[in-house]
């Protein structure tokens, strides 16, 4: 018995010794958490510097110390810090606050000593160019004038810069007039009035014309063509006037433009913008009297957004000849997309040119998206995933775990600073080589950080790394609730991937929450229907709760539309009331229904979710798409009209 007790005691000793490193790490993190909080509050007496000196996050406390000493801090000290933390967002943050602090206190030599060229952000730029006024006046003039020429108010940090440039004549009457017109375009009437008071008297004729147009846009055909000294004010006034006139009355604006356009001296970019707006609003507002001019202007303008509107109008009218013409008018890169090659194939088939149709479908089917998969269905061939895979072993993952940026991100997570952790992580991704970015993605997956993984692939543009872009996040919950509700779990995963990119704490601008982005009201309604308690706002961040409610809601939408996923996913995004209305006015074929959805967000959403479902289902079979169908036969052949409603 004595030997047994000795062995038991030794086991306790060994276990205690093994736990000591973890206990020490926990203690160090606790010290760092307290030190960082004290540093933020400038409570330096509460920081045990010796306890945190060797911590991986010591630079965060040092950042706050240095920041507190600005603007009196020697720039050499700042630069030393910037060099030591060049691989961390800390360096950018300290450089930014130093530039602002030095600039606000007039320490321009110090500002330039820590700058590395034109900074980001208007306030920093204003201080930077102010610092250059007497050192590099031509650079300061160019940069200051760019900051001046905006249609909105600028921060107070720009005041000294603008005052000096006005005194030097860089900001002259012409520059004041240009900004006044930009303010008018931007709806900043107060700024426009303020600038008008600064105009020299030589601009009185231009100002009078401006005031006349403010009262009557139609007067644009009756004001003089040459305004301001030497006609210098005409281009800005007519550009701003047409901008506002087009939005107020597109048909009358085009009539006016056809009278005056050829007589105006404008920059090519100004003329292009005027005609782009006229074409866009003419098509968006379906102004029949403008159609002839629009069709003549589109090839010259060659803007993708305009040609998209024109093709969609042709599709709505089932004018297959025009579909072919306008798709072929598109710029090469846009015209070769799966979407437009699919529609070209459809139009050619309607015209009886089967071989050309198949050629267009083949171009579309080589691409990985909704229309690429729809084209593959037309050709009766498997879907092309263009899947790229990278493999890293455990030894390399351990190396990645020891990269300083990764260690900082991990430590920040441990002490409850997820925002700072994300900044460290995505900063590392931005600086990484292609291979390093892949290693970071692999590491995120190995740690089960799905939202971080997805955002890493986006930041690194790893578009073909499907195992990382579409991880099996929360797979067990999706499978369980898919079985419970009778909804394909891969459809549920597709919705969550599109809604939140697997960020279980995501909150949309309108208040939708969690993995499947449920509005609190919708969650409450579904909970009542299920006979369960209404979850709190925080409760919607629980993946299990969110998936349970989201899967039940999409099930209800599927029931509403007789199992049709195109209509159901549209309703999940835009609301069933809207989808009911769209179906009553809809084209009858599935692809025309999708293309006719009036909201771009919902149109793209439906396409993404259905394509994502294919990807998730294929990845579950190791990337094999054979036997996987994006749409059921019923979904391909249904009439997309009010008959889809379970209750007509």
C-alpha positions in Angstrom: 0.0 0.0 0.0 2.9 2.3 0.8 4.3 1.9 -2.7 0.9 2.7 -4.2 0.7 6.0 -2.2 4.2 6.9 -3.3 3.3 6.3 -7.0 0.2 8.4 -6.6 2.2 11.2 -5.0 4.8 11.2 -7.8 2.0 11.4 -10.3 0.7 14.5 -8.6 4.1 16.0 -8.6 4.7 15.3 -12.3 1.2 16.7 -13.2 1.9 19.8 -11.2 5.3 20.3 -12.8 3.8 19.9 -16.3 1.1 22.5 -15.5 3.6 25.1 -14.4 4.4 26.5 -17.9 0.7 26.9 -18.6 0.2 28.6 -15.2 3.1 30.9 -15.9 1.7 31.8 -19.3 -1.7 32.5 -17.8 -0.1 34.7 -15.2 1.9 36.6 -17.8 -1.2 37.1 -19.9 -3.1 38.4 -16.9 -0.3 40.8 -16.2 -0.3 42.0 -19.8 -4.1 42.4 -19.8 -3.9 44.6 -16.8 -1.0 46.5 -18.1 -2.7 47.3 -21.4 -5.8 48.5 -19.7 -3.7 50.7 -17.4 -1.8 52.1 -20.4 -5.0 53.0 -22.2 -6.0 55.0 -19.2 -2.5 56.5 -18.7 -2.3 54.9 -15.2 1.4 54.2 -15.6 1.9 53.6 -11.8 -0.3 50.4 -12.1 2.0 48.8 -14.7 4.6 46.2 -13.5 7.1 46.8 -16.3 9.4 44.0 -15.2 6.5 41.5 -15.4 5.6 42.3 -19.0 9.1 43.2 -20.4 9.5 39.9 -22.2 5.9 39.4 -23.2 5.2 39.2 -26.9 2.7 42.1 -26.5 5.1 44.4 -24.7 5.1 46.7 -27.8 1.4 47.5 -27.2 2.1 49.0 -23.8 5.1 50.8 -25.2 2.9 52.2 -28.0 0.7 53.9 -25.5 3.7 55.2 -23.5 5.2 56.8 -26.6 1.9 58.2 -27.8 1.4 59.9 -24.4 4.7 61.6 -24.8 3.8 63.2 -28.2 4.4 65.8 -29.5 7.4 66.4 -27.4 8.9 62.9 -28.2 12.2 62.9 -30.2 11.4 61.6 -33.7 14.4 59.3 -33.4 12.6 57.4 -30.6 9.5 57.1 -32.9 11.6 55.8 -35.8 13.3 53.3 -33.5 9.9 51.9 -32.6 8.7 51.9 -36.2 11.7 49.8 -37.2 11.3 47.3 -34.3 7.6 46.8 -35.1 7.7 47.1 -38.9 5.9 43.7 -39.1 3.0 44.9 -37.0 0.2 47.4 -37.5 1.6 49.1 -34.4 4.2 50.9 -36.6 1.5 52.4 -38.9 -0.6 53.4 -35.9 2.3 55.2 -34.2 3.4 56.9 -37.4 -0.1 58.1 -37.9 -0.6 59.6 -34.5 2.9 61.1 -34.6 2.3 62.8 -37.9 -1.0 64.3 -36.6 0.5 65.3 -33.2 3.7 66.8 -34.7 1.6 68.6 -37.4 -0.9 70.0 -34.9 1.9 71.4 -32.8 3.8 72.8 -35.8 6.8 70.5 -35.4 7.1 70.0 -39.1 10.7 68.8 -39.2 9.8 66.0 -36.8 6.7 65.2 -38.9 8.8 64.7 -42.0 11.4 62.7 -40.1 8.8 60.0 -39.2 6.9 60.1 -42.5 7.4 57.7 -45.4 5.8 59.7 -48.1 2.2 60.9 -48.6 0.2 59.4 -45.8 -3.3 58.0 -45.8 -6.2 60.0 -44.5 -7.1 63.6 -45.1 -6.0 65.0 -41.7 -2.5 63.4 -42.0 -2.2 64.6 -45.6 -3.1 68.2 -44.7 -0.4 68.2 -42.0 2.1 66.5 -44.4 1.7 69.1 -47.2 1.7 71.9 -44.7 5.1 70.6 -43.6 6.3 70.8 -47.2 5.1 74.3 -47.9 8.5 75.9 -47.4 10.6 72.8 -48.1 9.0 71.4 -51.3 6.6 74.1 -52.4 5.7 72.6 -55.8 4.8 69.2 -54.1 2.9 71.0 -51.4 0.9 73.0 -54.0 0.0 69.9 -56.0 -1.0 67.9 -53.0 -2.9 70.8 -51.4 -4.8 71.6 -54.5 -5.9 68.0 -54.8 -7.2 68.2 -51.2 -9.0 71.5 -52.0 -10.9 70.2 -55.0 -13.6 68.2 -53.3 -17.3 68.8 -52.9 -17.3 68.5 -49.1 -15.9 70.4 -46.2 -12.4 69.4 -45.1 -11.1 69.2 -41.5 -9.6 72.1 -39.6 -6.2 70.5 -40.1 -6.3 71.8 -43.7 -6.9 75.4 -42.8 -3.3 76.6 -42.7 -2.5 74.8 -45.8 -5.4 76.2 -47.8 -4.8 79.8 -46.4 -1.1 79.7 -47.5 -2.0 78.3 -51.0 -4.6 81.1 -51.4 -2.1 83.7 -50.3 0.4 82.3 -52.9 -2.3 82.3 -55.6 -2.3 78.5 -56.0 -5.9 78.4 -54.9 -7.2 81.2 -57.2 -10.6 82.2 -58.5 -10.7 79.2 -60.8 -10.0 76.7 -58.0 -12.6 78.3 -55.8 -15.1 78.1 -58.7 -14.3 74.4 -59.4 -14.8 73.5 -55.7 -18.1 75.5 -55.7 -19.4 73.4 -58.6 -18.3 70.2 -56.9 -20.1 71.2 -53.8 -23.3 71.8 -55.9 -23.0 68.4 -57.5 -22.6 66.9 -54.0 -25.6 68.6 -52.6 -23.5 70.7 -50.2 -25.4 74.0 -50.7 -23.9 75.6 -47.6 -20.4 75.0 -48.8 -21.3 76.3 -52.2 -22.6 79.6 -50.7 -19.5 80.0 -48.6 -17.2 79.6 -51.6 -19.3 82.0 -53.6 -18.5 84.7 -51.2 -14.7 84.2 -51.9 -15.0 84.5 -55.6 -13.3 87.5 -57.3 -15.7 90.0 -59.1 -14.3 88.7 -62.4 -16.5 85.6 -61.9 -19.8 87.6 -61.5 -21.2 86.4 -64.8 -20.5 82.8 -63.9 -22.0 83.2 -60.5 -25.1 84.8 -62.1 -25.5 81.8 -64.5 -25.1 79.4 -61.6 -27.8 81.1 -59.5 -30.1 81.0 -62.6 -29.5 77.2 -63.0 -30.2 76.6 -59.3 -33.7 77.9 -59.9 -34.3 76.4 -63.3 -32.2 73.6 -64.8 -33.8 74.1 -68.1 -32.0 77.4 -68.4 -28.9 75.5 -69.3 -29.7 76.0 -72.9 -30.0 79.7 -72.5 -27.0 80.8 -70.4 -23.8 81.9 -72.2 -21.4 79.2 -73.2 -18.4 81.2 -72.2 -18.4 82.0 -68.5 -15.7 83.4 -66.1 -12.4 84.9 -67.1 -11.5 83.6 -70.6 -14.4 81.1 -70.4 -12.6 79.2 -67.6 -15.8 78.6 -65.6 -17.9 77.0 -68.4 -16.7 73.4 -68.2 -17.3 73.0 -64.4 -20.7 74.8 -64.5 -22.1 72.8 -67.4 -20.7 69.5 -66.0 -22.3 70.1 -62.6 -25.5 71.5 -64.2 -26.0 68.4 -66.3 -25.2 66.2 -63.3 -28.1 67.7 -61.4 -30.4 68.2 -64.4 -30.1 64.5 -65.4 -31.1 63.3 -62.0 -34.0 65.7 -61.8 -35.5 65.2 -65.3 -33.6 62.8 -67.5 -35.7 63.3 -70.6 -35.5 67.1 -70.5 -31.8 66.9 -69.7 -31.1 64.8 -72.8 -33.1 67.1 -75.0 -30.9 70.0 -73.6 -27.7 68.1 -74.0 -28.4 67.4 -77.7 -28.7 71.1 -78.2 -25.6 72.3 -76.3 -23.3 69.3 -76.1 -21.5 69.8 -79.4 -20.9 73.5 -78.6 -19.2 73.0 -75.2 -15.4 72.7 -74.6 -15.1 70.0 -72.1 -12.5 67.5 -70.9 -13.1 64.0 -72.4 -13.7 62.7 -68.9 -16.4 65.4 -68.2 -18.2 64.7 -71.5 -18.0 60.9 -70.8 -19.5 61.3 -67.3 -22.4 63.5 -68.6 -23.3 61.0 -71.3 -22.8 58.0 -69.0 -25.3 59.5 -66.5 -27.8 60.3 -69.3 -27.6 56.8 -70.6 -27.8 55.2 -67.2 -30.8 57.2 -65.9 -32.6 56.8 -69.3 -32.4 53.0 -69.1 -33.0 52.8 -65.3 -36.1 55.0 -65.7 -37.1 53.3 -68.9 -37.6 56.6 -70.8 -38.7 55.4 -74.3 -38.0 58.7 -76.0 -34.3 58.4 -75.1 -33.8 54.8 -76.4 -32.5 55.8 -79.8 -29.9 58.1 -78.4 -28.9 55.6 -75.8 -28.3 52.8 -78.4 -26.1 55.2 -80.4 -24.1 56.3 -77.4 -23.5 52.9 -75.8 -20.8 51.6 -78.2 -18.9 54.9 -77.8 -19.1 54.9 -74.0 -18.4 51.2 -73.7 -19.1 51.1 -70.0 -19.8 47.7 -68.5 -22.6 48.9 -66.2 -24.4 50.5 -69.1 -24.1 47.5 -71.3 -25.3 45.3 -68.5 -28.5 47.4 -68.2 -29.0 47.2 -72.0 -28.6 43.4 -72.1 -31.0 43.0 -69.2 -33.6 45.2 -71.0 -33.2 43.0 -74.1 -33.7 39.9 -72.0 -36.8 41.3 -70.4 -38.2 42.0 -73.9 -37.0 38.5 -75.1 -35.2 40.3 -77.9 -32.6 37.6 -78.6 -31.1 39.5 -81.5 -30.3 42.5 -79.3 -29.0 40.2 -76.6 -26.4 38.9 -79.1 -25.5 42.3 -80.3 -25.0 43.9 -76.9 -23.1 41.1 -75.4 -20.7 41.2 -78.3 -20.4 44.9 -77.8 -19.1 44.5 -74.3 -15.4 45.0 -73.4 -13.6 41.6 -73.8 -13.0 40.9 -70.1 -16.6 41.5 -69.2 -18.1 39.9 -72.3 -16.2 36.7 -71.6 -17.6 36.2 -68.1 -19.8 33.2 -67.5 -22.9 35.3 -67.1 -22.7 37.0 -70.5 -21.4 33.9 -72.4 -24.3 32.0 -70.9 -26.8 34.5 -72.2 -25.0 34.7 -75.5 -25.4 30.9 -75.7 -29.1 31.1 -74.8 -29.7 33.8 -77.4 -27.8 32.0 -80.2 -29.8 28.8 -79.4 -33.1 30.8 -79.7 -31.8 32.0 -83.1 -31.1 28.4 -84.2 -27.3 28.6 -84.2 -26.6 25.5 -82.1 -22.9 25.2 -82.7 -22.2 28.9 -81.8 -24.5 28.4 -78.8 -22.5 25.4 -77.5 -19.2 27.4 -78.0 -20.5 30.2 -75.8 -21.8 27.7 -73.2 -18.4 26.0 -73.2 -16.7 29.3 -72.3 -19.2 29.9 -69.5 -18.9 26.3 -68.2 -15.2 26.6 -67.7 -16.0 29.1 -64.9 -17.1 28.5 -61.3 -20.3 30.4 -60.6 -24.0 30.2 -61.1 -24.1 30.8 -64.8 -21.0 28.6 -65.3 -22.8 25.7 -63.7 -26.1 26.5 -65.6 -24.1 26.4 -68.8 -22.6 23.1 -67.8 -26.1 21.8 -67.3 -27.0 22.9 -70.8 -24.0 20.9 -72.1 -24.8 18.0 -69.8 -21.3 17.9 -68.3 -19.9 18.0 -64.8 -19.2 21.3 -63.2 -15.7 22.8 -63.3 -14.5 23.8 -59.8 -11.0 24.9 -60.8 -9.9 23.6 -57.4 -6.4 24.3 -56.1 -5.0 22.6 -53.1 -2.0 23.2 -50.9 -0.7 20.8 -48.2 1.4 21.7 -45.1 2.7 19.3 -42.6 2.6 19.7 -38.8 6.2 20.7 -38.6 5.6 23.7 -40.9 2.5 24.6 -39.0 4.6 24.8 -35.8 7.0 27.2 -37.6 4.0 29.4 -38.6 2.8 29.4 -35.0 6.2 31.0 -34.1 6.0 33.8 -36.6 6.0 37.0 -34.5 2.8 38.3 -36.0 1.0 35.0 -35.4 2.2 34.9 -31.8 1.0 38.5 -31.3 -2.4 37.6 -32.8 -2.7 34.5 -30.6 -1.7 36.4 -27.5 -4.2 39.2 -28.2 -7.0 36.6 -28.6 -6.0 35.1 -25.2 -6.2 38.4 -23.4 -9.6 39.3 -24.9 -8.6 41.7 -27.7 -10.1 40.1 -30.8 -10.1 43.4 -32.8 -6.4 43.9 -32.3 -5.8 40.3 -33.1 -7.6 40.7 -36.4 -5.5 43.8 -37.2 -2.3 41.8 -36.5 -3.4 38.8 -38.5 -4.6 40.7 -41.6 -1.6 42.9 -41.5 0.5 39.7 -41.7 -1.6 38.5 -44.6 -1.1 41.8 -46.5 2.6 41.6 -46.1 2.9 37.9 -46.9 4.2 36.3 -50.0 1.9 34.0 -51.9 3.3 30.9 -50.1 3.2 32.7 -46.7 -0.4 33.7 -47.2 -1.3 30.0 -47.9 0.6 29.0 -44.8 -1.5 31.5 -42.8 -4.7 30.2 -44.2 -3.7 26.6 -43.4 -2.8 27.7 -39.9 -6.2 29.4 -39.4 -8.0 26.2 -40.6 -5.9 24.1 -38.2 -7.1 26.3 -35.3 -10.7 26.1 -36.3 -10.9 29.9 -37.0 -13.3 29.7 -39.9 -14.1 33.4 -40.2 -10.5 34.3 -40.1 -9.7 31.7 -42.7 -12.3 32.9 -45.1 -11.2 36.5 -44.8 -7.6 35.4 -45.2 -8.4 33.8 -48.6 -10.2 37.0 -49.7 -7.4 39.3 -48.6 -4.8 37.1 -50.3 -7.0 36.6 -53.4 -6.8 32.8 -53.1 -9.9 32.4 -55.2 -9.3 28.7 -56.2 -8.4 27.5 -52.7 -11.9 26.2 -52.2 -11.1 24.0 -49.1 -10.1 27.2 -47.3 -12.7 29.5 -48.9 -15.5 27.0 -48.1 -14.5 25.2 -44.9 -16.7 22.6 -43.2 -17.5 25.1 -40.5 -20.0 24.0 -37.8 -20.6 21.0 -40.0 -22.2 18.8 -37.3 -24.8 21.5 -36.5 -25.7 22.0 -40.1 -26.0 18.3 -40.7 -28.2 17.9 -37.5 -30.5 20.8 -38.3 -30.6 19.9 -42.0 -31.9 16.5 -41.1 -34.3 17.9 -38.5 -35.8 20.5 -40.9 -35.5 18.5 -44.1 -33.3 21.1 -45.7 -30.1 20.2 -47.6 -27.3 21.0 -45.1 -25.2 22.2 -47.9 -27.8 24.8 -48.8 -27.7 25.9 -45.1 -23.9 26.1 -45.3 -24.2 28.1 -48.5 -26.5 30.6 -46.9 -24.2 31.0 -43.9 -21.2 31.4 -46.0 -22.8 34.1 -48.1 -24.5 35.8 -45.1 -21.6 36.0 -42.6 -18.5 34.2 -44.1 -18.9 32.0 -41.0 -18.4 34.9 -38.6 -20.7 33.8 -35.8 -20.5 37.3 -34.2 -21.3 39.2 -37.5 -23.8 42.1 -37.2 -25.1 43.8 -40.3 -25.8 47.5 -40.7 -29.5 46.8 -40.2 -29.0 44.6 -37.2 -29.0 41.0 -38.6 -26.9 38.8 -36.4 -24.9 35.6 -36.4 -24.0 32.9 -38.8 -27.2 33.0 -40.8 -27.8 36.8 -40.2 -31.1 36.6 -38.5 -33.0 39.8 -37.8 -34.1 39.8 -34.1 -37.8 40.1 -35.2 -37.5 37.1 -37.5 -35.7 35.1 -34.8 -38.6 35.9 -32.3 -41.2 34.9 -34.8 -39.6 31.6 -35.7 -39.0 30.9 -31.9 -42.7 31.4 -31.2 -43.6 29.0 -34.1 -41.2 26.4 -32.6 -42.6 26.9 -29.1 -39.2 27.9 -27.7 -38.0 30.9 -25.8 -37.1 34.0 -27.7 -33.3 34.2 -27.8 -31.5 37.3 -26.6 -29.5 39.5 -29.0 -26.4 37.9 -27.6 -28.0 34.5 -27.9 -28.2 34.9 -31.7 -24.4 34.7 -31.7 -24.5 31.1 -30.5 -23.9 29.0 -33.6 -26.3 26.3 -32.5 -29.2 28.7 -31.8 -28.6 30.6 -35.0 -28.5 27.6 -37.2 -31.6 26.1 -35.6 -33.6 29.3 -36.3 -32.1 30.0 -39.7 -32.7 26.4 -40.9 -36.3 26.6 -39.7 -36.9 29.9 -41.5 -35.5 28.8 -44.8 -37.6 25.6 -44.4 -40.6 27.8 -44.1 -39.6 29.7 -47.2 -39.2 26.5 -49.1 -42.7 25.4 -48.1 -44.0 28.8 -49.2 -42.5 28.3 -52.7 -43.2 24.6 -53.2 -39.6 23.6 -52.5 -38.1 26.0 -55.0 -34.7 27.2 -53.7 -34.3 30.1 -56.1 -37.5 31.7 -54.8 -36.8 30.7 -51.2 -33.3 32.0 -51.1 -34.5 35.3 -52.7 -37.1 35.5 -50.0 -34.5 34.8 -47.3 -32.6 37.8 -48.5 -35.2 40.3 -49.6 -38.4 39.1 -47.8 -41.2 36.9 -49.1 -43.5 39.8 -49.8 -41.2 41.2 -52.4 -40.6 37.7 -54.0 -44.4 37.2 -54.2 -44.7 40.4 -56.2 -41.7 39.5 -58.4 -43.2 36.1 -59.2 -46.5 37.6 -60.3 -44.6 39.8 -62.8 -41.8 37.4 -63.6 -40.6 35.7 -66.7 -41.4 32.0 -66.6 -38.0 30.4 -67.0 -35.5 30.0 -64.1 -32.6 31.9 -65.6 -34.8 34.8 -66.7 -36.4 34.9 -63.2 -32.9 35.3 -61.6 -31.8 37.9 -64.1 -35.1 39.9 -63.6 -34.7 40.2 -59.9 -34.7 44.1 -59.5 -32.3 44.2 -56.5 -28.7 43.6 -57.5 -27.9 42.4 -54.0 -30.6 39.8 -54.1 -29.8 38.8 -57.7 -26.2 38.2 -56.7 -27.2 36.5 -53.4 -29.4 33.9 -55.1 -26.7 33.0 -57.6 -24.0 32.8 -54.9 -26.0 30.6 -52.5 -26.9 28.1 -55.2 -23.3 28.0 -56.5 -22.0 27.7 -52.9 -24.3 24.7 -52.3 -22.7 23.0 -55.3 -19.2 23.7 -54.0 -19.9 22.5 -50.5 -21.5 19.3 -51.8 -18.6 18.7 -54.1 -16.0 19.3 -51.4 -17.8 16.7 -49.3 -16.9 14.3 -52.1 -13.3 15.4 -52.4 -14.1 17.8 -55.2 -16.0 15.4 -57.4 -18.9 17.2 -59.1 -20.2 14.2 -61.0 -23.8 13.5 -60.1 -24.3 16.9 -58.4 -26.9 19.2 -59.8 -27.3 22.9 -58.9 -31.0 22.8 -59.8 -33.5 20.0 -59.7 -35.4 19.2 -62.8 -38.5 20.9 -61.3 -36.5 24.0 -60.6 -35.2 24.1 -64.2 -38.6 23.5 -65.8 -41.0 25.3 -63.4 -42.9 28.3 -64.5 -41.6 31.1 -62.4 -44.9 32.8 -61.7 -47.6 33.0 -59.1 -48.1 29.2 -59.4 -45.0 28.7 -57.3 -46.8 30.1 -54.3 -48.2 27.4 -52.1 -51.1 29.8 -51.4 -52.3 31.6 -54.5 
